[in-house]
């Protein structure tokens, strides 16, 4: 069972992701509401996959991606972003993100993407 850390500033989105993942055989080991908390939790929990929102307060998803990749160059981070963030998505992939999902997304696409890791 793959362990997932869900990172999003919106509680509703974290709950939605957690529900989708857990009913499909993933284990959500933690949730973070910003990038700073995500980097702390990554170091503590060592998840197999991270779903990371880009736009968040305190520390955004790109900063957190950079911090986690510095800590673990093999980290499997999938970025989630709203439409219109193509530049940030490209930047995230260059920085080491393994993929991206554009919100709103379909459950089957989320599962297909995460199952690759």
N, C-alpha and C positions, 0 to 999 in steps of 0.2 A: 504494500500500500504506500503510495507516494505521499510524503508530508509536504503540506503547502502553507506558506505564510501569505496572508491576504492583507494588502496594504491599500487603503483608500480613506480619504477624509470623510466620506459619506457613510454613516452607519448603515443606511439602507443598502448601499452597494456591497458593503462587507457581508451583510446578512444574505443578500442575494447570491453572491459568489460562494459563500460557505454552504448554503443550502444545495446549490447545484453540484458543487464538488463532492460533498459528503454523500449525497444520494447516488453518486456514480463511482464510489470506491476510493476517493481521495480522503486523506485525513488532514483537516485544517488544524495545524498545531498552534497557530497564533494569528492575531489580528492586530494591525497597527493603524493609527489614524494620521500619521505623518511620517516623513522620511527619517527623521531623527530616531523615532521609536522603532521604525523598521530596521535600521542598522543595528540597534541594540538587540532587538529580538532575533535577528539573523544570527548574530554571534552566539546567543544563548541556545537557540533551538536547532540550528543547523538543518533547515528545511531542504527538501529536494528541489522545490520550485517556489518562486515568489511571483505573485501577481502584483504589479506595482502601478498605481495611478501616477500620472505625471504631475498634474496640478494639485498641490496640497500646501497647506500653511506650514510654517516653521522651517521645514526642509522639503523641497519638492522631490519628485520621483527621480529626476536626472541626477541631482546631488546625491541622493541615497544610492542610486545605481552605482555611481562612481565610488562611493565609500565601500559598498559591499564588494565590488569587483576588486578594489585594492586589498580588501581582507581575504577574499576567496576568488581567485581569477576564474575558477570553474563554476561559479554560481550560475544557476539557470533562472534568469529573471525575464518574465514576460511583461511588457509594458501595456497598460490599458490607457486609452486616451479618448477624448471626445473628438468628433469630426473637426477638421480644420487645424489639426496639430501636426501635420505631415513633417514640417521642419524639425520639430522636437522628436518625432518618431525616428527620423533618419539619424539624428544626433544620438539617440539612445542606442540604436543598433551599432553605430560606429563605436560607442563607448563600451559595448559588450553585451547588450541585451540580446537574448536568444530569439526574440520575436515580439510581436505586438498584436493587440486586439483593439479594434476601434469600437467605442461605445456609440450607440447601443449594439449589443452583440447577441447572437443566438446561442443557446445552451450547447447545441451540437458542435458549433464552431469552437467554443471555449474548450470543450472536452477533447476535440480532435487536436487542437493546438497543444494543450498540456500533456496529452498522451504521448506526444513525440519525445518527451523527456522522461 
